[in-house]
Amino acid sequence: MPKAKSAARAKSAATKAAVSTGSAAPIVVPLPEAGSYNPERLAGKLLQAQTFHLREALIKHMADLVAIAEIDPRSLRTEGEVSAYIRRATAMLHTHHSRAARK
């Protein structure tokens, strides 16, 4: 039970900090109990549903990537066309780059 109290204190402190700075409060996720993960256990319905949602998101990103990759840069003639291409390509790259990796 001490873990729950410390998690509650951390959540309270994070909420107070967020209120004072005007930003959204971070969501505190407790660590799982030791031994609760079993790689041999059958996956439940929630995990299976999450994998389907992730697959759909990946398919959408793949379609966006293919659309950008199909454009031949040599076919871009105007600054506007090049600018639009660069905007789309860099936007896609930025969504795949985590902030943690930059620090």
C-alpha positions as CSV (number, residue, x, y, z in Angstrom):
1,M,0.0,0.0,0.0
2,P,2.9,2.5,0.5
3,K,3.2,2.7,-3.3
4,A,-0.3,3.9,-3.7
5,K,0.3,6.8,-1.2
6,S,3.5,7.9,-2.9
7,A,1.8,7.7,-6.3
8,A,-1.1,9.8,-4.9
9,R,1.4,12.4,-3.6
10,A,3.2,12.5,-6.9
11,K,0.0,13.0,-8.7
12,S,-1.1,15.8,-6.4
13,A,2.3,17.5,-6.8
14,A,2.1,17.2,-10.6
15,T,-1.4,18.6,-10.6
16,K,-0.4,21.6,-8.5
17,A,2.6,22.2,-10.8
18,A,0.4,22.0,-13.9
19,V,-2.2,24.4,-12.4
20,S,0.5,26.9,-11.6
21,T,2.1,26.8,-15.0
22,G,-1.2,26.6,-16.9
23,S,-0.3,23.3,-18.7
24,A,-2.2,20.0,-18.6
25,A,-1.4,17.7,-15.7
26,P,0.7,14.7,-16.6
27,I,-0.9,11.3,-16.2
28,V,0.9,9.2,-13.6
29,V,0.9,5.6,-14.5
30,P,2.0,3.2,-11.7
31,L,4.5,0.5,-12.4
32,P,3.1,-3.0,-12.7
33,E,3.4,-5.5,-9.9
34,A,6.5,-7.6,-10.1
35,G,5.8,-10.8,-12.0
36,S,2.5,-9.5,-13.5
37,Y,3.9,-9.7,-17.1
38,N,3.8,-13.2,-18.6
39,P,5.0,-13.4,-22.2
40,E,3.5,-16.9,-22.5
41,R,0.0,-15.9,-21.4
42,L,-2.7,-15.6,-24.1
43,A,-3.4,-11.9,-25.0
44,G,-6.7,-10.6,-23.8
45,K,-9.3,-8.8,-25.9
46,L,-8.1,-5.4,-24.9
47,L,-4.5,-6.1,-26.1
48,Q,-5.9,-7.6,-29.3
49,A,-8.1,-4.6,-30.0
50,Q,-5.1,-2.3,-29.4
51,T,-3.0,-4.2,-31.9
52,F,-5.8,-3.7,-34.5
53,H,-5.9,0.0,-33.8
54,L,-2.1,0.3,-34.1
55,R,-2.2,-1.6,-37.4
56,E,-4.8,0.8,-38.8
57,A,-2.7,3.8,-37.8
58,L,0.4,2.2,-39.4
59,I,-1.6,1.6,-42.6
60,K,-2.6,5.2,-42.7
61,H,1.0,6.4,-42.2
62,M,2.2,4.0,-44.9
63,A,-0.4,5.4,-47.3
64,D,0.8,9.0,-46.5
65,L,4.5,7.9,-46.9
66,V,3.8,6.2,-50.2
67,A,2.0,9.3,-51.5
68,I,5.0,11.5,-50.7
69,A,7.5,8.9,-51.9
70,E,5.7,8.6,-55.3
71,I,6.4,12.3,-56.1
72,D,9.5,12.6,-58.2
73,P,11.5,15.6,-56.9
74,R,12.7,16.3,-60.4
75,S,9.0,17.0,-61.4
76,L,8.7,19.9,-59.0
77,R,9.2,23.1,-60.9
78,T,8.0,26.0,-58.8
79,E,9.1,27.1,-55.4
80,G,5.5,26.5,-54.2
81,E,5.6,22.9,-55.4
82,V,8.9,22.3,-53.7
83,S,7.7,24.1,-50.5
84,A,4.6,21.9,-50.3
85,Y,6.7,18.8,-50.9
86,I,9.2,19.7,-48.1
87,R,6.3,20.7,-45.8
88,R,4.6,17.3,-46.2
89,A,7.8,15.3,-46.0
90,T,9.2,17.1,-42.9
91,A,5.8,16.9,-41.2
92,M,5.8,13.1,-41.7
93,L,9.4,12.8,-40.3
94,H,8.6,15.0,-37.3
95,T,5.7,12.8,-36.3
96,H,8.1,9.8,-36.2
97,H,10.8,11.5,-34.1
98,S,10.4,11.5,-30.4
99,R,11.4,14.5,-28.2
100,A,13.3,12.1,-25.9
101,A,15.7,11.2,-28.7
102,R,16.5,14.9,-29.3
103,K,17.7,15.6,-25.8
